[in-house]
């Protein structure tokens, strides 16, 4: 026998005020929570396994499916962060600690002067 999915609708304000409880209901009770703004449904909070099933059924390719699988999102985020940092590091000139400290002190002095 298949358990019937409970779908609850809440306002954006209620979702903001009760976010932790809504998340708990989604994963512990397998509820789907529809969040409305101005009476219009805008987002849903669903258990991760339901979301994974949805993504797997869509034509999203391997990259999206990998990002939502357990551990996949963290791994993909780390890879994107690593690439971003490497690219940024190549674009930023080397500055010594002394130069940074001098710039900070100059900025503080200027701000205090303006007060």
Secondary structure, DSSP 8 states (H G I E B T S, - for coil): ------EEEEEHHHHHHTHHHHHHHHHHS--EEEEEETTEEEEEE--HHHHHHHHHHSS-HHHHHHHHSTTHHHHHHHHHHHHHHHHHHHHS----HHHHHHHHHHHHHHHHHH-
